[in-house]
Amino acid sequence: MLEKLQLWTRANPLLTLALAAVSGIIAAEMGWLPAHGGWFLPVTTTLLGVALFSGRAWLLIPGATLVFAFIHAARTDETFRHPLRLELQQQDKPVPATIRGSLLPEFDTSLDERTHALCTTQKIEIPAAGNVTEQTTTLLVRLPKGVRFPGAGVFELRGSIYLPRTASNPGTFDPQVYSLRMGRVARFDIDHMQRLSGSGEEWWCAFLERAEDCRRWISRQLVQDLEEDPQTVAVLRAMALGVSAEADDEIEDAFRNSGTLHVFAVSGLHVGLLGVIVLALLRQIGTPRGLSLWLVIFIVFAYAFVTGWRPSAARAAFMVAIYMSAALMDRESSLQNSLGAAALLLLATDSHQLFMPGFQLSFGVLWLSTIGSAPLLKRLLPFTRIDPFLPPQLASWRQRTWSQCRLWFATTLSVSFAAWIGSLPFILGHFQSITPVAVIANCVLVPLSSLCLGATCLSLSAAALHLTGAQIIFNNVNWALAKAMIASAMWFAGLPGANFHFQPGTSLTPAPAVWHMLELPHGGAANHLRIGKIHWLFDTGSEASFRRVLRPYLHSNGVDALAGVFLSHNDADHIGSVGQVITTFDAPMLFCSTQEPGRRDSTRSALRRLLDEPHPPSLRKLHVDERVTLSDAKDFQIEARVLYPTQQVQNDRADDRAMVLMVQLGPWRVLWLSDTGWHAEKALCSSSEDLHCDVLIRSQHEVDLSTSAEFLLKARPQIILCGSDACAVETALPDPLVQRAKAQNIPLLDTWSTGSIDLQFHQDELRIVTNRSKQRLVLKPR
């Protein structure tokens, strides 16, 4: 085994050094190898010197480990340990600041409608803290509404500086960590800007603007004669330019659930296919080999820049360039060594790329595909050959053609299976999902995407030559291929067992019931109750929060189906995504009060739309005192009972008829209030209902006072959990409630400050853990 390893390292020295570099970056990230000590530089220099001058090449491996540990430590100091970030971490809201620096355009279409730019600062003043930072810093700045990018120059900017909020919910995207990995220390909203000089990064700025102009030209040419089908056009733009924001969510989900999302948006696959297509075209027209390779390298880098220099495209461009450079120097190309060289180059320029899922998938999948597809193909080759007892010269053209088709399918299948195996650990680690159907789906969609990209190249060539007729023909061919890709992705995604999710790291002694209260913006609410392998939702949040928060959270917890969903009231921020929940999670039973939907609710409201469908989902309307059994386990019975609203409640305002539930979880009582206000509280207090509870979960009524002192005295909770959003007055945590909770010595946790809240219900205790603030509380039954 050791001998084989030595032979492999000698055959692939650059990949060996790349793996050493990866180990050094991970060691520096985890703090296992501090790279700031005085010992670091002399030890590294000694190792590299001895390796170079004494011929002991194996010393390059620890040398590379130490060098890249130092590089990553320096990069981390630039962002994670930047003095400005450490200062802003002490602020809970944006603070006024004045900045002097140069601007570069930022054309990321995933951002909001305001124009964005990257600012390289020379000086940052924060008057409130008396702090002046003259260290070079990169900020993502947002220009005032309606203001376009002003061009290159040095500016004085006044506005508010802040850190992006960290991830508040498990399994969701963390904008702060992503921003830091991208080299952006903070964000800045500009209120006023003044040009100080015309200098700055003029050449680079002009280059980025020309790339954006080219991207717009390509976008216009691809949609000629296709204006009547905007959804397919959006898919074509996504595949050619990476502009996926315009595509329909359902279509994007089909590609994701079929394991073929890499063909939907610009990725390394597209850059590699482009290189193959261009090289084939150049050979057909008789271009010399050396010139063809140089042109391919130029075109793939140009394509990477035109698509916005996305990390995936940039990585693939470097891989193609390094792989082809061996042929330019009359050396045999080694894909594994080329991968190693590309990894070393990219990690040396930005070590944070190692922690990006795209980087891991690009290199991991390509490497494992390289070493794994050949053995698989070798096993399949006997099934591709013509009958061994038939002399090849006697085989008919049909037999030879069928043999070639079998060989093509075996090759495609072996590469697809090896790529799927290679992607599996990364997909499991980052997205907690498995898509077995991807093995077959890629055999269909990758060839279709190759044809689609070829038609795109021909269409753009025709447009550049002003051959309008040919351009329209190629565009329609492209359209037909895109329609075939969409239909294939949807069919594969809809197959039984096409994809499923799991929850990693489950406890050896899990709680009988776990309630998770998510943090949602704009006063929205969604609560997840897990009872063994059964899952319930209490509200679903808005349509926008479904894709960003609820679905990623549920999938990270291994949820593929729901037993039921309780809908508190017909409010878009509380149940706006119920339609998406039904589609994604196996059509669960819905529960609401008898007063929903309201008499004057809009026909566009979530419940109205559901009930107006040709085949509406199962909806059970609950009366006061009606009970729903959530789990009938003998040792830990769980049920929900309706306390409000009664039949007499007839309110046009949805918040005034919000359903109130008392959920019994073994010995524990959870009072779920949703957006209940003063009128509902008075009705409950005047009734004979026993309101005492251990946990009180509430959101904020739109305009009314809520959670009065009288109501708290009757409920007597051990803890209060609040869902709020401090960005708006009507959804912020009310100060009177904070004072009442303090007066009655009741702990109060607010998702805005604590992040999502996890409640683990055991027979003898209730453990409460917050996601962002990492608070831990333990309650005992009363």
matplotlib code that plots the C-alpha trace (Angstrom):
import matplotlib.pyplot as plt

x = [0.0, 2.8, 4.6, 1.5, 1.1, 4.7, 4.3, 1.1, 2.8, 5.7, 3.3, 1.1, 3.5, 1.3, -1.8, 0.1, 1.3, -2.3, -3.5, -0.8, -1.9, -5.5, -4.3, -2.4, -5.5, -7.7, -5.2, -5.0, -8.8, -9.3, -6.5, -4.4, -1.4, -0.9, 0.8, 1.7, 4.5, 8.2, 9.0, 6.9, 9.1, 12.5, 11.0, 9.2, 12.3, 14.5, 12.1, 11.9, 15.6, 16.6, 14.0, 15.3, 19.0, 19.4, 17.1, 14.8, 11.6, 9.3, 10.1, 8.1, 4.9, 5.3, 6.7, 3.6, 1.4, 3.1, 3.1, -0.6, -1.3, 0.4, -1.4, -4.8, -3.9, -3.1, -6.3, -8.3, -6.7, -7.9, -11.6, -12.5, -10.1, -10.3, -10.4, -13.5, -15.4, -14.4, -15.7, -19.0, -19.6, -20.3, -23.1, -26.6, -27.6, -26.1, -23.9, -23.2, -19.8, -17.8, -15.7, -13.1, -12.2, -12.5, -15.5, -15.9, -19.2, -20.9, -23.3, -24.6, -28.2, -29.0, -28.9, -31.8, -33.0, -30.6, -27.2, -24.3, -20.6, -17.4, -15.5, -11.8, -11.4, -8.6, -10.1, -13.2, -14.5, -17.1, -17.9, -20.0, -17.1, -14.4, -12.8, -10.7, -9.6, -6.9, -6.3, -7.3, -10.8, -13.2, -16.9, -20.0, -21.8, -25.4, -26.0, -29.0, -32.2, -32.3, -28.5, -26.5, -22.9, -21.0, -17.8, -14.3, -12.9, -12.2, -15.3, -16.3, -19.3, -21.6, -24.1, -24.5, -22.1, -23.0, -22.3, -24.7, -26.7, -25.4, -27.5, -30.4, -31.8, -30.1, -29.4, -29.7, -27.3, -25.0, -24.6, -21.9, -19.6, -20.1, -19.3, -16.1, -15.0, -15.5, -13.2, -15.9, -15.6, -18.9, -21.7, -22.4, -25.6, -24.8, -26.9, -24.6, -21.6, -19.1, -16.4, -13.0, -10.9, -11.2, -8.4, -9.0, -9.2, -10.1, -8.8, -10.4, -13.6, -13.8, -13.0, -15.9, -18.3, -17.4, -17.9, -21.4, -22.1, -21.1, -23.3, -26.3, -25.6, -25.5, -28.7, -30.5, -29.3, -30.4, -34.0, -34.5, -37.9, -38.4, -40.1, -43.4, -41.9, -40.2, -39.8, -37.8, -35.8, -35.0, -33.6, -31.5, -30.0, -29.3, -27.4, -25.5, -24.8, -25.7, -28.6, -30.8, -32.9, -35.3, -36.1, -39.2, -38.7, -40.5, -38.1, -35.0, -36.4, -36.8, -33.1, -32.1, -34.2, -33.0, -29.4, -28.7, -28.5, -25.0, -26.5, -29.0, -26.6, -23.1, -20.6, -17.3, -19.3, -20.3, -16.7, -15.3, -18.0, -17.3, -13.6, -14.5, -16.9, -14.6, -11.7, -13.8, -14.9, -11.4, -10.2, -13.0, -11.8, -8.2, -6.7, -3.2, -3.0, -1.0, -3.1, -6.3, -5.2, -4.3, -7.7, -9.5, -7.7, -8.5, -12.2, -12.8, -11.2, -13.3, -16.4, -15.6, -15.2, -18.4, -20.4, -19.3, -16.1, -18.1, -15.9, -17.1, -16.3, -13.0, -12.0, -12.9, -11.0, -7.9, -8.3, -8.7, -5.7, -3.4, -4.5, -3.9, -0.7, 0.9, 0.0, 1.4, 4.8, 4.6, 4.1, 1.6, -1.4, -2.2, -5.6, -4.8, -1.6, -3.6, -6.1, -3.4, -1.8, -5.1, -5.9, -2.5, -2.9, -6.5, -5.8, -2.6, -4.7, -7.7, -7.5, -11.1, -12.3, -11.6, -14.6, -17.0, -19.2, -18.6, -14.8, -15.2, -17.6, -15.6, -12.3, -13.7, -16.1, -13.6, -10.9, -13.0, -14.6, -11.1, -9.9, -13.3, -14.8, -12.1, -12.6, -16.4, -16.1, -13.8, -16.5, -19.1, -17.0, -18.0, -21.6, -20.7, -18.7, -20.0, -20.6, -17.1, -17.8, -18.6, -15.6, -15.7, -15.5, -18.7, -20.7, -23.5, -23.7, -26.6, -24.5, -21.6, -23.9, -25.6, -22.2, -21.1, -24.3, -23.8, -20.2, -21.3, -24.0, -21.5, -19.0, -21.6, -23.0, -19.6, -18.6, -22.0, -21.9, -18.3, -19.3, -22.3, -20.1, -17.6, -20.2, -22.0, -19.9, -20.0, -23.8, -24.5, -22.3, -23.6, -27.2, -28.1, -29.6, -29.1, -30.3, -29.9, -31.8, -28.9, -26.9, -29.4, -30.6, -27.1, -26.8, -29.7, -29.3, -25.5, -25.7, -28.7, -26.8, -23.9, -26.2, -27.8, -24.4, -23.4, -26.6, -25.8, -22.4, -23.8, -26.5, -24.0, -21.7, -24.6, -25.5, -22.0, -22.0, -25.5, -27.0, -30.4, -32.2, -29.5, -29.6, -33.4, -33.1, -30.4, -32.4, -35.4, -33.2, -31.9, -35.4, -36.5, -33.4, -34.2, -37.8, -36.5, -34.2, -36.9, -39.3, -36.6, -35.6, -39.2, -39.8, -36.7, -37.4, -40.9, -39.8, -40.3, -37.1, -35.5, -34.2, -34.5, -33.0, -31.6, -30.6, -27.0, -25.6, -28.8, -28.5, -28.1, -30.9, -33.2, -35.9, -39.4, -40.5, -38.5, -40.1, -38.2, -39.2, -37.7, -36.7, -38.4, -38.4, -41.3, -43.1, -43.6, -43.7, -43.1, -42.7, -41.6, -42.6, -40.7, -42.1, -39.9, -40.2, -43.4, -43.2, -45.8, -45.7, -47.4, -47.6, -45.4, -44.0, -44.2, -43.5, -40.1, -39.0, -39.9, -37.0, -34.5, -35.4, -38.2, -37.3, -33.5, -34.2, -36.6, -34.4, -31.3, -33.4, -34.2, -37.8, -39.3, -43.0, -45.2, -48.1, -50.0, -49.9, -51.7, -52.6, -53.2, -54.8, -54.9, -51.8, -49.2, -46.3, -47.7, -49.2, -48.1, -46.0, -48.6, -49.0, -45.3, -45.3, -48.1, -46.2, -42.8, -43.8, -46.2, -49.5, -50.0, -53.3, -54.2, -55.9, -57.4, -60.1, -63.8, -63.4, -60.9, -60.8, -62.4, -65.5, -63.5, -60.2, -58.7, -59.1, -55.3, -54.7, -53.1, -56.2, -58.5, -56.1, -55.9, -59.7, -60.3, -58.0, -59.8, -58.6, -58.2, -56.1, -57.5, -58.5, -60.0, -61.7, -61.4, -64.0, -63.1, -62.3, -61.7, -58.6, -56.1, -53.9, -50.3, -48.8, -50.5, -47.4, -48.4, -45.4, -45.5, -48.9, -49.1, -52.3, -53.4, -56.6, -58.2, -59.0, -59.9, -61.7, -65.2, -68.1, -69.1, -65.8, -66.4, -63.4, -62.3, -58.7, -56.9, -54.8, -58.0, -59.2, -55.8, -56.2, -54.9, -53.8, -52.8, -50.4, -49.9, -46.5, -46.4, -46.2, -45.6, -48.1, -47.3, -49.6, -49.3, -50.8, -49.6, -50.6, -53.3, -54.1, -56.0, -59.5, -58.6, -56.8, -59.8, -62.0, -59.7, -59.2, -63.0, -63.6, -63.3, -60.4, -57.3, -54.6, -51.6, -48.7, -45.0, -44.1, -45.9, -45.1, -46.3, -45.9, -46.8, -50.3, -50.3, -51.7, -53.1, -51.6, -50.9, -49.7, -51.2, -50.3, -53.7, -53.1, -49.6, -51.0, -53.6, -51.2, -48.3, -45.7, -42.2, -40.8, -42.0, -40.7, -41.3, -41.0, -40.2, -38.4, -36.8, -36.6, -40.2, -42.1, -45.2, -43.2, -40.6, -40.7, -42.8, -41.1, -44.2, -44.0, -40.3, -41.2, -44.1, -42.0, -39.2, -41.7, -43.1, -39.6, -40.4, -37.5, -38.1, -36.3, -36.7, -35.8, -34.4, -31.6, -31.3, -31.9, -34.1, -35.0, -34.9, -37.1, -36.3, -39.1, -38.1, -40.3, -38.4, -37.0, -37.3, -34.0, -34.0, -31.1, -30.9, -29.1, -27.3, -26.7, -26.1, -28.1, -29.1, -31.9, -33.3, -36.9, -38.5, -42.1, -44.3]
y = [0.0, 2.4, 1.6, 2.3, 5.6, 6.6, 5.7, 7.8, 10.8, 10.6, 10.4, 13.3, 15.7, 18.8, 17.1, 15.9, 19.5, 20.6, 18.1, 19.4, 22.9, 21.9, 20.3, 23.5, 25.7, 23.5, 23.4, 27.2, 27.5, 25.2, 26.7, 23.5, 25.2, 28.8, 30.7, 33.9, 32.6, 33.6, 30.0, 29.8, 31.7, 30.1, 26.6, 27.1, 28.6, 25.7, 23.0, 24.6, 25.3, 21.7, 20.4, 22.5, 22.2, 18.7, 16.8, 15.7, 16.5, 14.9, 18.0, 20.1, 18.5, 19.9, 23.1, 23.5, 22.8, 25.6, 28.1, 27.7, 27.8, 31.2, 32.4, 31.5, 33.1, 36.3, 36.2, 35.5, 38.6, 40.7, 39.9, 37.8, 39.6, 43.0, 45.9, 47.3, 44.1, 43.7, 47.3, 46.7, 43.4, 45.6, 47.5, 46.0, 48.4, 50.4, 53.3, 56.5, 56.7, 58.6, 56.8, 57.8, 55.2, 54.0, 52.2, 49.2, 48.1, 45.0, 43.4, 40.5, 40.0, 38.2, 41.5, 43.8, 46.4, 49.1, 49.6, 48.0, 48.5, 47.4, 50.0, 49.8, 52.2, 54.5, 55.9, 55.1, 57.4, 56.4, 59.5, 57.8, 55.5, 58.0, 55.5, 56.2, 53.2, 53.8, 50.1, 49.1, 47.5, 46.1, 47.0, 46.1, 49.5, 50.2, 53.4, 55.7, 54.7, 55.6, 56.4, 54.5, 53.6, 56.9, 55.4, 55.1, 57.6, 58.4, 59.4, 60.6, 58.6, 59.3, 56.8, 53.8, 50.9, 47.5, 43.8, 41.4, 39.4, 36.0, 32.9, 32.7, 29.3, 26.0, 24.8, 28.3, 30.5, 32.6, 36.0, 37.3, 34.3, 34.3, 38.0, 37.6, 34.6, 36.8, 39.4, 41.9, 43.1, 45.0, 46.7, 50.3, 52.1, 55.5, 58.5, 61.1, 60.7, 63.3, 62.7, 63.8, 62.9, 61.0, 58.6, 55.2, 51.8, 53.2, 50.4, 47.6, 49.5, 50.0, 46.3, 45.2, 47.6, 46.3, 42.8, 43.8, 45.4, 42.2, 40.2, 42.3, 42.0, 38.2, 38.2, 40.3, 38.0, 34.8, 35.9, 37.0, 35.5, 33.9, 36.7, 34.8, 32.2, 34.1, 31.1, 29.1, 32.3, 32.6, 29.1, 29.9, 33.0, 31.0, 28.3, 30.8, 33.6, 32.5, 34.9, 32.5, 35.1, 35.4, 31.6, 30.2, 28.7, 25.5, 25.0, 25.6, 23.2, 20.5, 20.8, 20.8, 17.7, 15.8, 16.4, 18.4, 21.9, 22.3, 22.3, 24.9, 27.7, 28.6, 26.1, 24.4, 22.0, 24.9, 26.2, 22.8, 22.1, 25.4, 24.6, 21.2, 22.8, 25.7, 23.2, 21.0, 23.9, 25.2, 21.8, 21.6, 24.8, 23.7, 25.9, 24.9, 22.9, 25.4, 28.4, 26.4, 25.8, 29.4, 30.5, 28.0, 29.4, 32.9, 32.1, 30.3, 33.1, 35.7, 33.6, 33.5, 37.3, 37.9, 35.7, 37.9, 36.1, 33.7, 31.5, 28.3, 29.7, 31.1, 27.8, 26.0, 28.5, 28.0, 24.2, 24.3, 26.7, 24.5, 21.3, 22.7, 24.3, 20.9, 20.3, 23.7, 22.7, 19.3, 17.5, 14.7, 16.2, 14.7, 15.6, 14.9, 17.1, 19.8, 19.8, 20.1, 23.0, 24.8, 24.2, 25.5, 28.6, 29.4, 28.7, 30.8, 33.8, 33.1, 30.4, 31.0, 29.3, 25.9, 26.4, 27.2, 24.3, 25.1, 24.7, 21.4, 20.0, 21.2, 19.6, 16.7, 15.6, 16.0, 14.2, 11.3, 11.1, 10.8, 8.0, 6.2, 6.2, 4.1, 1.0, 1.3, 1.5, -1.5, -3.6, -2.4, -2.8, -6.5, -5.4, -2.9, -5.2, -7.1, -10.8, -12.2, -15.2, -12.9, -11.6, -7.7, -7.5, -9.6, -7.3, -5.3, -1.5, -1.9, -4.1, -1.7, 1.3, -0.4, -1.3, 2.3, 3.5, 1.0, 2.2, 5.8, 5.0, 2.9, 5.8, 8.4, 6.2, 5.4, 9.1, 10.0, 7.4, 8.3, 12.0, 11.2, 9.1, 12.0, 14.6, 12.5, 13.5, 17.2, 17.2, 15.3, 17.6, 20.9, 20.2, 17.0, 15.5, 12.5, 12.4, 8.8, 9.8, 12.1, 9.1, 8.6, 12.2, 13.4, 10.9, 12.7, 16.3, 16.7, 15.8, 18.1, 20.9, 20.3, 20.6, 23.7, 25.4, 24.5, 26.1, 29.2, 29.5, 29.2, 31.7, 34.3, 33.7, 34.3, 37.4, 38.7, 38.2, 39.8, 36.6, 37.2, 34.2, 31.7, 33.3, 32.9, 29.2, 28.5, 30.3, 28.1, 25.0, 26.3, 26.8, 23.3, 21.9, 24.0, 22.8, 19.2, 19.8, 21.3, 18.4, 15.9, 17.6, 17.7, 14.0, 12.8, 14.9, 13.5, 9.8, 8.0, 8.1, 10.7, 12.6, 12.6, 14.3, 13.3, 14.8, 14.4, 14.1, 13.0, 12.5, 9.0, 9.8, 12.2, 14.1, 12.6, 16.0, 18.9, 22.3, 24.7, 28.4, 29.9, 33.6, 35.1, 38.7, 41.2, 39.6, 36.2, 33.0, 29.3, 26.6, 23.0, 20.2, 16.9, 13.9, 10.9, 10.6, 12.6, 16.3, 19.1, 22.8, 25.6, 28.4, 28.4, 31.9, 34.0, 32.8, 34.6, 33.1, 29.6, 29.3, 31.2, 29.8, 27.1, 24.7, 24.7, 24.3, 21.4, 19.6, 20.0, 18.2, 15.3, 16.3, 15.1, 14.8, 16.5, 15.0, 18.3, 22.1, 24.4, 27.7, 30.4, 33.1, 34.3, 36.5, 36.4, 36.5, 33.6, 31.2, 32.8, 29.7, 27.1, 26.3, 25.7, 23.5, 21.3, 20.8, 20.2, 18.1, 15.4, 17.3, 17.3, 17.8, 21.5, 22.7, 26.2, 27.8, 27.9, 31.7, 31.3, 32.7, 35.9, 37.3, 40.2, 38.5, 39.2, 36.6, 36.7, 35.7, 32.3, 30.5, 31.9, 30.8, 27.3, 26.9, 28.3, 25.6, 22.9, 20.3, 22.0, 20.4, 18.7, 21.4, 20.7, 23.6, 23.3, 24.5, 25.8, 22.9, 20.6, 18.4, 17.0, 14.1, 14.7, 11.6, 8.7, 7.3, 6.0, 7.4, 10.9, 11.8, 15.0, 16.8, 20.3, 21.9, 25.0, 27.8, 30.6, 32.0, 31.1, 31.2, 34.6, 36.2, 38.0, 40.2, 41.5, 42.0, 38.6, 39.2, 39.5, 36.0, 34.3, 30.7, 30.0, 26.5, 24.8, 22.0, 19.3, 17.6, 15.0, 16.9, 20.2, 22.8, 25.2, 28.1, 29.1, 32.6, 33.7, 37.3, 37.4, 40.9, 42.6, 41.5, 37.8, 38.1, 39.7, 36.9, 34.2, 35.9, 36.2, 32.5, 29.6, 28.2, 27.1, 29.1, 28.2, 27.0, 26.4, 28.0, 31.0, 31.5, 34.8, 37.0, 40.7, 42.0, 44.4, 47.4, 46.2, 45.9, 42.3, 40.0, 42.2, 41.9, 40.3, 37.7, 36.9, 36.4, 34.0, 32.1, 32.0, 30.8, 29.7, 31.4, 33.6, 33.2, 36.1, 36.3, 39.9, 42.1, 45.2, 46.7, 48.0, 49.5, 47.3, 44.1, 45.0, 43.6, 46.0, 47.6, 47.1, 43.4, 43.4, 45.3, 43.1, 39.9, 41.4, 42.4, 38.9, 37.4, 35.5, 34.9, 36.4, 35.3, 37.2, 35.6, 38.9, 38.9, 35.2, 33.7, 30.6, 28.8, 25.0, 23.4, 19.8, 18.3, 15.4, 13.8, 15.5, 18.6, 21.1, 22.2, 25.5, 26.4, 29.6, 29.4, 32.8, 33.8, 30.2, 30.7, 27.5, 27.2, 24.2, 24.2, 21.6, 20.6, 22.4]
z = [0.0, 0.9, -2.3, -4.4, -2.5, -3.3, -7.0, -7.1, -5.5, -7.9, -10.9, -9.6, -7.7, -8.2, -6.9, -3.9, -3.2, -3.6, -1.0, 1.3, 0.7, 1.6, 4.8, 5.7, 5.1, 7.1, 10.0, 10.0, 9.9, 12.8, 14.8, 14.9, 13.2, 14.4, 11.6, 13.5, 15.8, 15.3, 14.5, 11.4, 8.9, 9.7, 9.8, 6.5, 4.8, 6.1, 4.8, 1.3, 1.2, 2.1, -0.4, -3.3, -2.7, -1.3, -3.6, -0.7, -2.7, 0.0, 2.2, -0.2, 1.3, 4.9, 3.3, 1.2, 4.2, 6.2, 3.3, 2.7, 6.4, 6.5, 3.4, 4.9, 8.3, 6.5, 4.4, 7.6, 9.3, 6.3, 6.9, 9.9, 12.3, 10.6, 13.2, 11.5, 11.8, 15.5, 16.0, 14.2, 16.1, 19.2, 17.4, 17.1, 14.2, 11.3, 12.5, 10.6, 8.9, 6.3, 3.8, 1.2, -1.4, -5.1, -6.6, -8.9, -10.4, -9.0, -11.4, -9.2, -10.2, -7.0, -5.1, -4.6, -7.1, -6.0, -7.7, -5.9, -6.1, -4.4, -2.5, -1.7, 1.1, 2.0, 5.2, 7.3, 10.0, 12.5, 14.6, 17.2, 18.2, 17.6, 15.4, 12.2, 10.1, 7.4, 6.7, 3.2, 3.4, 0.8, 1.4, -0.6, -0.9, -2.0, -3.9, -3.2, -4.9, -8.6, -8.8, -11.3, -11.1, -11.4, -13.1, -11.8, -9.4, -5.7, -3.7, -0.3, 0.8, 3.7, 5.1, 7.4, 7.8, 9.2, 9.2, 7.4, 9.8, 10.6, 9.9, 12.4, 11.4, 11.0, 7.5, 5.9, 4.0, 6.2, 4.5, 6.9, 6.5, 2.8, 2.6, 4.6, 2.5, -0.6, 1.0, 1.9, 5.5, 5.8, 4.0, 3.5, 2.5, 0.8, 1.6, -0.1, -2.4, -3.8, -6.4, -5.1, -8.2, -11.5, -10.6, -9.3, -10.9, -14.3, -16.5, -14.4, -14.1, -17.9, -18.4, -16.1, -17.8, -21.3, -20.0, -18.8, -22.2, -23.9, -21.5, -22.4, -26.1, -25.8, -23.7, -26.5, -29.3, -27.6, -27.2, -30.9, -32.0, -28.6, -26.8, -26.4, -24.0, -21.2, -19.0, -21.6, -22.4, -18.7, -18.8, -21.9, -20.2, -17.0, -18.9, -21.1, -18.8, -15.2, -15.0, -12.9, -11.0, -13.9, -14.1, -12.6, -9.1, -10.2, -13.1, -10.9, -8.3, -11.0, -12.0, -8.3, -7.4, -10.4, -9.4, -12.6, -11.3, -12.7, -16.3, -15.3, -14.5, -15.6, -14.1, -14.9, -17.1, -19.4, -19.7, -20.4, -23.0, -24.6, -24.9, -26.5, -29.0, -30.0, -30.4, -32.6, -34.8, -35.2, -36.3, -38.8, -40.5, -40.5, -37.8, -36.8, -33.6, -31.6, -32.6, -31.9, -28.3, -27.7, -29.1, -26.9, -23.8, -24.8, -25.4, -22.2, -20.2, -22.2, -21.5, -17.8, -17.7, -19.8, -17.3, -14.5, -13.5, -11.4, -9.2, -11.0, -14.4, -13.3, -11.8, -15.0, -17.2, -15.1, -15.4, -19.2, -19.6, -17.4, -19.0, -22.5, -21.7, -21.5, -25.1, -26.0, -24.5, -26.2, -22.9, -22.2, -20.4, -16.9, -15.7, -12.1, -12.2, -14.1, -11.3, -8.7, -10.5, -10.9, -7.2, -6.1, -8.2, -7.0, -3.4, -3.4, -4.7, -2.4, 0.2, 1.3, -1.9, -0.3, 2.0, -0.9, -1.9, -5.6, -5.3, -3.4, -5.9, -9.0, -7.9, -5.9, -8.6, -11.5, -9.6, -8.5, -12.0, -13.5, -11.3, -10.9, -14.4, -16.1, -13.8, -14.2, -18.0, -18.0, -16.4, -18.9, -22.1, -22.6, -23.0, -25.7, -28.1, -31.1, -30.7, -30.1, -32.4, -35.3, -37.3, -37.2, -41.0, -41.3, -38.9, -40.6, -40.3, -37.9, -35.6, -35.7, -35.1, -32.2, -30.7, -30.9, -29.2, -26.4, -26.0, -25.9, -23.2, -21.2, -21.2, -20.3, -17.5, -16.0, -15.9, -14.5, -11.8, -10.9, -10.7, -8.5, -6.2, -6.1, -5.3, -2.7, 0.4, -0.5, -1.3, 2.0, 4.0, 2.6, 1.5, 3.4, 0.3, -2.0, -5.6, -6.9, -10.1, -11.1, -12.4, -15.2, -15.5, -16.3, -19.1, -20.8, -19.7, -20.1, -23.8, -24.3, -22.6, -24.9, -27.9, -26.4, -25.8, -29.4, -30.7, -28.6, -30.1, -33.6, -32.9, -31.5, -34.5, -36.9, -35.0, -35.1, -38.9, -39.2, -40.6, -39.0, -40.7, -39.5, -36.0, -35.7, -36.8, -34.2, -31.5, -32.2, -32.1, -28.8, -27.6, -28.5, -26.7, -23.6, -23.6, -23.8, -20.9, -18.7, -19.5, -18.8, -15.5, -14.3, -15.3, -13.5, -10.4, -10.2, -10.1, -6.8, -4.8, -7.1, -4.1, -0.3, 2.6, 6.0, 9.3, 10.2, 13.7, 15.4, 19.2, 20.5, 23.0, 21.2, 23.0, 22.5, 21.0, 19.6, 18.9, 16.7, 16.4, 13.3, 12.9, 9.9, 8.6, 8.6, 11.6, 9.9, 11.8, 11.2, 13.9, 13.4, 15.8, 15.5, 17.3, 16.5, 12.7, 12.5, 11.5, 12.0, 11.1, 12.9, 10.2, 7.2, 6.8, 3.6, 0.0, 0.0, 3.3, 2.1, -0.3, 2.0, 5.4, 5.7, 3.0, 3.7, 7.4, 6.9, 4.4, 6.6, 9.3, 6.9, 6.4, 3.1, 4.3, 6.8, 8.8, 9.0, 9.0, 11.4, 9.8, 12.4, 10.2, 6.6, 6.8, 4.0, 6.4, 8.4, 5.8, 2.4, 1.5, 2.2, -1.5, -1.8, 1.4, -0.1, -3.3, -1.7, 1.3, 0.1, 0.5, 4.3, 6.0, 6.7, 9.8, 10.4, 12.4, 11.4, 10.7, 7.9, 5.4, 6.4, 4.6, 3.1, 2.5, -0.9, -3.6, -3.9, -0.3, 0.4, 1.6, -1.0, -3.8, -2.3, -2.0, -5.5, -7.1, -9.3, -6.8, -3.4, -0.7, 2.3, 4.8, 8.2, 10.0, 13.8, 16.3, 19.8, 22.2, 19.3, 19.7, 17.2, 18.3, 17.1, 18.7, 20.5, 22.2, 25.6, 27.4, 25.8, 24.4, 22.4, 21.3, 20.3, 21.5, 20.0, 22.4, 20.0, 17.9, 18.7, 16.3, 17.6, 16.5, 13.2, 12.5, 9.1, 10.4, 10.2, 13.4, 15.4, 14.5, 14.8, 16.1, 19.6, 20.5, 23.7, 22.8, 25.4, 25.1, 27.8, 31.1, 29.3, 28.0, 25.1, 24.5, 20.8, 20.4, 16.9, 16.3, 18.9, 20.2, 23.0, 22.0, 21.9, 25.2, 26.9, 25.6, 26.8, 30.2, 30.8, 29.9, 32.3, 30.2, 32.1, 30.3, 32.5, 30.4, 30.6, 27.3, 25.7, 22.0, 20.4, 17.4, 17.1, 16.4, 13.5, 15.5, 18.8, 22.3, 23.3, 26.1, 28.8, 32.5, 33.2, 30.5, 31.8, 35.3, 34.1, 31.7, 34.3, 31.7, 32.8, 29.6, 26.8, 23.2, 20.8, 17.1, 16.0, 13.5, 14.8, 11.3, 11.6, 14.5, 14.0, 14.2, 16.8, 20.4, 22.5, 25.5, 27.8, 27.3, 28.2, 31.4, 32.4, 31.9, 34.0, 36.7, 36.9, 36.7, 33.5, 31.1, 27.6, 24.4, 21.2, 17.9, 16.5, 19.1, 19.8, 16.4, 16.1, 19.3, 19.9, 22.6, 23.5, 25.6, 27.9, 30.5, 33.4, 31.8, 29.0, 27.4, 25.5, 23.1, 20.9, 17.6, 17.3, 20.9, 22.1, 25.3, 27.2, 29.7, 31.5, 32.9, 35.3, 35.2, 37.8]

ax = plt.figure().add_subplot(projection="3d")
ax.plot(x, y, z, "-o")
ax.set_aspect("equal")
plt.show()
